[in-house]
Amino acid sequence: MPSIPRIAASRNRILLIVAAGAAVMSMALGARQTFGLFISPLSYDYGLPVTLIAFAIALHNLVWGFAQPLAGAATDRYGPAPVVAFGAAAYAAGLAMTALAPNGVVLVLGMGVLIGIGISCTSFGVVLTAVGRSVAPEKRSMVMGLASAGGSLGQVLMVPLVQALRSMSGITVALLVLALMLLAAAPLGLALGRPPRAAADSGLNFSLKEVLWQACRHRGYRLLTIGFFACGFQLAFIATHLPGYLELCHMPMGLAATALALIGLFNMAGSWTCGWLGGRFRQHHVLGWLYLLRSAAIGLFFVLPKTPFSVAAFAAVMGLAWLGTVPLTTGLVARIFGTRHMGTLFGVCFLSHQIGSFLGVWLGGLVLDLTGSYSLLWGATFAAGVLAAALHFPIDDRSVERPSTPDSPVHA
């Protein structure tokens, strides 16, 4: 039986990992949450078309998606410290480029490419992988939900901070402050743990090739991956284009920043609650209901009259369902395949999420330019959530027990 000092030391180690992970994600995701506030100033002050700005923001989502399996694989092999340090530096460089040389090419390289690479190394696929490995399987969903909730603090704090900096000093100062904050997160990867050993919690010791083969043939993993597309599509569209939509609705100045901050605030409670629910109920069922809740909120918000109260209510409900999908999806991947290659497998799944993010952001700008309205995209986000729910409920979440070969069966 472990001694009390040993239990206390283990608890303190877990708390340190959760706190460091939450801080890294607060910086990375909080900065990203503010990008919608820069669309109008970049367009008005520098004469850049909204379509180009939306494309740059959309591109970072796509680059993030393609880079995430590589960042996850690097974390699986080398541990989170070097990956987080590299990602924070790349992220800061992208923000600085956007601030100091805001023309079309630099905008695409900075906000589109470097930020995409940087955030792949400082967000879910790296941080939650490290957090998930630090605890026993029965506590994994709750602890990852706690880290995700702490990571939402940046969304609460950075949106009003950037709004104030933008109003007082302009977008250049605001972007440079964000860059410095990202650099401050670089050393925190040291607290997230060492390179993983074989996954002792499940007895699975697959090679990367074997586990990727399992994943490709596993029907539940395929459904999870396809469904994750809807998550990215919904959230990226709302985070990027809600400020512009509220302007079209003649809402008060500053309400968009308040709504984005409310999303972050309620996401803290929602992420923890989803992690807690994932430890007590089947995670894919919780995911299904979460997508239905999102679609209900989106549908009601679109058809009801727009008032400050309805905007705040929409932000609160969406916040509760915002990033709760991430600890549930990560936990489901670990439940099925173990933790040895969790970073890589979540990264592959997350690529689908980011393709959805790219389309949500880019199509929002394109449809606005072509039609002068966001109506088509609001309808698409509603339908995407309903489809995702239908895909998640039938997922088989049984653990894979042995490596398969091209000729061996895998349960559906």
C-alpha positions in Angstrom: 0.0 0.0 0.0 1.5 3.4 -1.0 2.5 5.7 1.9 0.8 9.0 2.6 3.9 11.1 1.5 4.1 9.1 -1.7 0.4 9.7 -2.4 0.8 13.4 -1.7 3.8 13.7 -3.9 1.9 12.0 -6.7 -1.0 14.3 -6.3 1.3 17.4 -6.3 3.0 16.1 -9.5 -0.4 15.7 -11.2 -1.5 19.2 -10.1 1.7 20.7 -11.5 1.2 19.0 -14.8 -2.5 20.1 -15.0 -1.5 23.7 -14.0 1.3 23.9 -16.6 -0.9 22.4 -19.3 -3.7 24.8 -18.5 -1.3 27.7 -18.7 0.1 26.7 -22.0 -3.3 26.2 -23.5 -4.5 29.5 -22.0 -1.8 31.3 -23.9 -2.3 29.4 -27.2 -6.0 29.2 -27.3 -6.7 32.5 -25.7 -4.6 34.3 -28.3 -6.3 32.4 -31.1 -9.8 33.4 -29.7 -9.0 37.0 -30.3 -8.3 36.7 -34.1 -11.9 37.7 -35.0 -11.3 41.1 -33.4 -8.5 41.8 -35.9 -10.5 41.2 -39.1 -12.1 44.6 -39.4 -9.0 46.7 -38.3 -6.7 44.7 -40.7 -9.2 45.3 -43.5 -9.9 49.0 -42.8 -6.4 50.1 -41.7 -4.4 48.2 -44.3 -6.8 47.8 -47.1 -6.7 44.0 -47.0 -9.8 42.3 -48.3 -11.9 40.4 -45.7 -11.6 37.3 -47.9 -7.8 37.3 -47.6 -7.8 37.8 -43.8 -10.4 35.0 -43.4 -8.2 32.8 -45.7 -5.1 33.5 -43.5 -7.0 32.6 -40.3 -8.6 29.6 -42.1 -5.1 28.5 -43.3 -3.7 28.4 -39.8 -6.5 26.0 -38.9 -5.5 23.8 -41.8 -1.8 23.9 -41.1 -2.6 23.2 -37.5 -4.5 20.1 -38.6 -1.7 18.7 -40.8 1.0 19.5 -38.3 -0.9 18.0 -35.4 0.0 14.3 -36.1 3.6 15.3 -36.4 3.5 17.3 -33.2 1.8 14.4 -31.5 4.3 11.9 -32.8 7.2 14.1 -31.6 5.6 14.3 -28.2 5.1 10.5 -28.1 8.8 10.1 -28.8 10.6 13.0 -27.2 8.2 14.3 -24.6 6.3 17.6 -24.5 9.1 20.0 -23.4 10.9 20.5 -26.8 7.7 20.4 -28.7 6.0 23.2 -26.6 9.2 25.3 -26.7 9.4 25.1 -30.5 5.7 25.7 -30.9 5.6 28.8 -28.6 8.5 30.3 -30.6 6.8 29.7 -33.9 3.5 31.1 -32.7 5.2 34.3 -31.3 7.0 34.7 -34.6 3.8 34.5 -36.6 2.1 37.1 -34.4 5.1 39.4 -34.7 5.1 39.1 -38.5 1.5 40.0 -38.7 2.0 43.0 -36.4 5.1 44.5 -38.1 4.5 43.8 -41.8 0.8 43.6 -42.4 0.6 42.9 -46.2 -1.0 40.0 -47.9 2.0 37.7 -48.2 3.3 38.3 -44.7 -0.2 37.9 -43.3 -0.6 34.4 -44.9 2.9 33.3 -43.8 2.6 34.7 -40.2 -1.1 34.1 -39.3 -1.6 31.3 -41.7 1.6 29.1 -41.5 3.7 29.9 -38.5 0.7 30.3 -36.1 -0.7 27.0 -37.4 2.6 25.2 -36.7 2.9 26.9 -33.3 -0.6 26.1 -32.0 -0.2 22.4 -33.1 2.6 22.2 -30.5 1.0 24.2 -27.7 -2.6 22.9 -27.6 -4.7 19.7 -27.2 -2.7 17.1 -29.0 0.4 17.8 -27.1 -0.8 19.1 -23.7 -3.8 16.7 -23.1 -1.6 13.8 -24.2 0.9 14.6 -21.5 -1.9 15.2 -18.9 -3.7 12.0 -19.8 -0.6 9.9 -19.3 -0.1 11.3 -15.8 -3.1 9.5 -14.3 -4.9 6.2 -14.1 -7.4 5.4 -16.9 -10.4 5.9 -14.6 -9.4 9.4 -13.8 -8.1 10.4 -17.2 -11.3 12.0 -18.6 -11.9 14.1 -15.5 -8.3 15.3 -15.3 -8.1 16.2 -19.0 -11.4 18.1 -18.6 -9.9 20.0 -15.7 -6.8 21.0 -17.8 -9.1 22.0 -20.6 -11.2 24.1 -18.2 -8.1 25.8 -16.9 -7.0 26.4 -20.5 -10.1 28.4 -21.1 -9.0 31.1 -18.7 -7.0 32.6 -21.5 -10.1 33.0 -23.5 -11.8 34.9 -20.7 -8.8 37.2 -20.0 -7.3 37.7 -23.4 -10.3 38.9 -25.4 -11.0 41.9 -23.2 -7.3 42.6 -22.9 -6.9 42.6 -26.7 -10.0 44.7 -27.1 -8.6 47.3 -24.7 -5.1 47.3 -26.3 -6.6 47.6 -29.8 -8.7 50.5 -28.7 -5.9 52.4 -26.9 -2.8 51.5 -28.8 -3.8 49.8 -32.1 -3.5 46.3 -33.5 0.3 46.3 -33.7 0.8 46.7 -30.0 -2.0 44.2 -29.3 -0.4 41.5 -31.5 3.1 42.1 -30.1 1.8 41.7 -26.5 0.3 38.4 -27.5 3.6 37.4 -29.0 5.4 38.1 -25.7 2.9 36.1 -23.8 3.4 33.1 -26.1 7.2 33.3 -25.5 6.5 33.2 -21.8 4.8 29.9 -22.2 7.8 28.2 -23.8 9.5 26.9 -20.6 6.3 25.4 -19.2 6.6 22.3 -21.3 9.3 21.2 -18.9 6.6 20.6 -16.2 4.5 18.4 -18.5 6.6 15.2 -18.1 9.1 13.1 -19.8 9.0 11.0 -23.0 6.5 8.1 -22.5 7.3 4.5 -22.0 5.2 1.6 -23.2 1.5 2.0 -22.2 1.5 0.0 -19.0 -2.1 1.0 -18.1 -3.5 -1.2 -20.9 -0.8 -3.7 -21.6 -0.7 -2.5 -25.2 2.7 -2.2 -26.8 1.9 -1.7 -30.5 4.3 -0.3 -32.9 3.2 3.0 -34.6 2.6 1.1 -37.8 0.4 -1.5 -36.0 -1.7 1.0 -34.1 -2.2 3.2 -37.3 -3.4 0.0 -39.1 -5.8 -0.7 -36.2 -7.1 2.9 -36.3 -7.7 2.8 -40.1 -9.7 -0.4 -39.8 -11.6 0.5 -36.6 -15.1 1.7 -37.5 -15.6 3.7 -34.3 -12.4 5.6 -34.8 -13.5 6.5 -38.4 -16.8 7.7 -37.1 -15.1 9.7 -34.4 -12.8 11.3 -36.9 -15.5 12.2 -39.4 -17.7 13.6 -36.6 -14.8 15.8 -35.3 -15.0 17.7 -38.6 -18.3 19.2 -37.4 -16.7 20.5 -34.2 -14.1 22.4 -36.0 -16.5 23.7 -38.6 -18.9 25.1 -35.9 -16.4 26.6 -33.5 -14.1 28.2 -36.1 -17.0 29.9 -37.9 -18.4 31.2 -34.7 -15.1 32.4 -33.1 -14.0 34.1 -36.3 -17.2 35.5 -37.8 -19.5 36.2 -34.7 -18.0 39.8 -34.4 -18.8 40.6 -38.0 -22.2 39.0 -37.8 -23.1 41.1 -34.8 -21.9 44.2 -36.7 -24.3 43.3 -39.5 -27.1 43.0 -36.9 -26.3 46.5 -35.6 -25.4 45.3 -32.1 -23.6 47.6 -29.7 -19.8 48.1 -30.0 -17.9 45.8 -27.7 -20.7 43.2 -27.5 -18.7 40.8 -29.7 -15.7 40.9 -27.3 -18.1 40.3 -24.4 -19.6 37.3 -26.2 -16.2 35.8 -26.9 -15.2 36.3 -23.3 -18.4 34.7 -22.1 -17.8 31.7 -24.3 -14.4 31.3 -22.6 -15.9 31.8 -19.1 -18.6 29.2 -19.6 -16.2 26.9 -21.4 -14.3 26.5 -18.1 -17.4 25.0 -16.5 -18.3 23.1 -19.6 -15.0 21.4 -20.2 -14.7 20.3 -16.6 -18.3 19.0 -16.6 -17.8 17.1 -19.9 -14.6 15.5 -18.5 -16.5 14.5 -15.3 -19.4 13.1 -17.4 -16.9 11.2 -19.6 -15.6 9.4 -16.5 -19.1 8.2 -15.5 -20.9 7.7 -18.8 -19.9 6.3 -22.2 -17.9 9.1 -23.8 -19.3 8.8 -27.3 -22.9 9.2 -25.9 -21.9 12.4 -24.1 -20.4 13.6 -27.3 -23.6 12.9 -29.2 -25.7 14.9 -26.8 -23.1 17.7 -26.8 -23.4 18.1 -30.6 -27.2 18.2 -30.3 -27.0 20.9 -27.6 -24.8 23.0 -29.9 -27.1 22.7 -32.9 -30.1 23.6 -30.7 -28.3 26.8 -29.5 -27.2 27.7 -33.0 -30.7 27.2 -34.5 -32.5 29.2 -31.8 -29.9 32.1 -32.0 -30.3 32.4 -35.7 -34.1 32.5 -35.8 -34.7 34.6 -32.7 -34.4 38.4 -32.6 -30.9 39.7 -31.8 -30.6 41.5 -28.5 -27.7 41.9 -26.0 -29.5 39.3 -23.9 -29.9 36.8 -26.7 -26.2 37.2 -27.7 -25.1 36.7 -24.1 -27.4 33.6 -23.7 -26.1 32.1 -26.9 -22.5 32.7 -25.8 -23.1 31.1 -22.4 -24.7 27.9 -23.9 -22.1 27.6 -26.6 -19.4 28.1 -24.0 -20.8 25.1 -22.0 -20.5 23.0 -25.1 -17.4 24.7 -26.6 -14.3 22.5 -26.0 -15.8 19.8 -24.0 -15.5 17.6 -27.1 -11.7 17.6 -26.8 -11.2 15.7 -23.4 -14.0 13.4 -24.4 -12.5 12.7 -27.9 -9.0 12.3 -26.5 -10.2 10.0 -23.7 -12.1 7.9 -26.2 -9.0 7.5 -28.3 -7.0 6.4 -25.2 -9.8 4.0 -24.1 -9.8 2.2 -27.4 -6.0 2.2 -28.3 -4.2 3.0 -25.0 -1.8 5.9 -24.4 1.4 4.8 -26.0 0.6 6.5 -29.3 -2.2 8.7 -28.1 -0.6 11.9 -29.4 -0.3 10.6 -32.9 -3.8 9.0 -33.0 -5.5 12.1 -31.6 -3.5 14.2 -34.1 -4.8 12.2 -37.1 -8.4 12.6 -35.7 -7.8 16.3 -35.1 -6.8 16.8 -38.8 -10.5 16.2 -39.6 -11.4 18.8 -37.0 -9.1 21.4 -38.6 -10.3 20.7 -42.1 -13.7 21.6 -40.8 -12.2 24.7 -39.1 -10.6 25.8 -42.4 -13.9 25.5 -44.2 -15.8 27.2 -41.4 -13.6 30.3 -41.4 -12.9 30.6 -45.2 -16.4 29.8 -46.3 -17.7 32.4 -43.8 -15.7 35.1 -45.5 -16.4 33.9 -49.0 -20.2 33.6 -48.5 -20.2 37.1 -46.9 -18.4 38.6 -49.8 -20.7 36.8 -52.3 -24.1 37.3 -50.6 -23.6 40.0 -48.0 -25.0 37.6 -45.4 -23.9 34.7 -43.1 -27.3 32.9 -43.3 -26.0 29.9 -45.4 -23.2 29.3 -42.9 -25.5 29.4 -39.8 -27.7 26.8 -41.5 -24.6 24.7 -42.3 -23.3 24.8 -38.7 -26.7 23.6 -37.5 -26.8 20.7 -39.9 -23.2 19.7 -39.1 -24.0 19.3 -35.4 -27.0 17.1 -36.1 -24.9 14.9 -38.4 -22.1 14.6 -35.9 -24.5 13.5 -33.2 -25.8 10.8 -35.5 -22.3 9.5 -36.1 -21.2 9.5 -32.5 -24.0 7.5 -30.9 -23.2 4.2 -32.7 -19.4 4.3 -32.0 -18.0 1.0 -30.5 -15.7 2.0 -27.6 -14.3 -1.4 -26.7 -10.5 -1.5 -26.2 -8.4 -3.0 -29.0 -6.6 -5.9 -27.3 -3.9 -7.0 -29.8 -2.1 -5.7 -32.8 -3.7 -6.7 -36.1 -2.2 -7.5 -39.5 -3.7 -6.7 -42.9 -5.4 -10.1 -42.7 -6.7 -10.1 -39.2 -10.1 -8.9 -38.2 -10.8 -5.8 -36.1 -14.1 -5.4 -34.3 -16.4 -2.7 -35.5 
